[in-house]
Amino acid sequence: MDQTLAFNRYAIFQTGGKQYQALEGKTIAVEKLEVEDGQEIIFNEVLLRRTDEKTVEVGKPFLSTPVKAVVVKQTKGPKLIVFHFKRRKSIHKEKGHRQPQTVIRITAI
């Protein structure tokens, strides 16, 4: 297999206190953003960017080149069960939680 075919340009950016790897065309679920569906967003907090096989740019702390994305939809994550229990007392509570998320598609690095 040719090594040039295996290469992918990517960037690592942060939003909502978490870091994500961005590949062009990739769909990612990030923490909820207050934007409309179909709207373009720009992430300026880019930590690292790989442009070709030998070039990697690392920000101190951020790079000046943004990552651009389009909002696909607003959704909720998987359900997490929170269970409180007190032994020998017949007391237990079960509660579910679904974290709101925004699904984005990366358009440019």
N, C-alpha and C positions, 0 to 999 in steps of 0.2 A: 504494500500500500504506500502510495506517495505521501510524504509527510506534509506537503503543502496543502493537501486535501483535508488532512486531519486538523488543521489550524482553525481556530475560531477567535475573532475579535471579541473582547469582553471588557466590562467595567464593573467595579464594585462601588455601589452607592449606598447611602443610608437615608432612611426615612422612618419616622415613628420610633426612633430609638433602636432600630434593627438594621442589619446590613444585608444587602441582596446582591446576587450576581446577575448582571444584565447582559444578555445576548440579543442581537437584533432579531426581532420577530418572536422572541420568547414571551410567554404569558406568565405573569407573576401575581400572586395574591399578597398585598401589603396591608398594613394597618389602615384603618378607615381614614380616607381623605374627604374633605368637604368640597367635592367637585361633581359636575354633572356627567352623565354617560356621554361618551363621544368627545369629550373635551380633551385637549392636549395639555399635558403637564410637563414641567421642566424640573429636574432634580439637580440642584447645584452642589450638593454635598457629595462629590465624587471622590472616593478615597484612592482608587487605583484604576489604571486603564492600560490594557494591552492592545497595541495597534498592529503589530506584526509578530513574526516568530521570535525576534530578538529584542524588541522594544517594549519595555514595561515602564510606565510613568507612575510614580508614587507621589501622592500629595503630602504637603506638610502644613496643615492637616488635610486640605482639600485641593483638588485641581481646578483650573479655571474653565475646563470644557464640561458642559452639562450633559446629562442623559435625558433624552426626550422620550415621552411615552404617551399613549392614548388610553383613556379610561374605557374599559370594556363594560363593566357593570359593578354595582354595589351588591354585596352578598354577605352571608354569615358563614363563619367557620364551623367545624364539626362541634357537636354537643359534648361538653365536658360535664361530668357528674360530680357535684360537691356533696359529700356525705359526712354529717356530724353524728357522733355516736357517744353515748355515755354508758359505760359498762354497768351491768346489774341494776339499771334504773328503768328499763323499757323506754328509753328516750333516744330517738334517732330522727334526723331530718335529712331529706334528700332533695337536692335542688340542682337544676341544670343551667348551663350558661353557654351561649353561642356568641363568640367575639365578632363584631362587625368588621368586614374587610372590603377592600377595593381591589378589583381585578384589573390589572393594567397590561398592555402589550407594548413592549419596547420598540420604538420606531427608529431611533438614531443614537449612536454612541459618540 
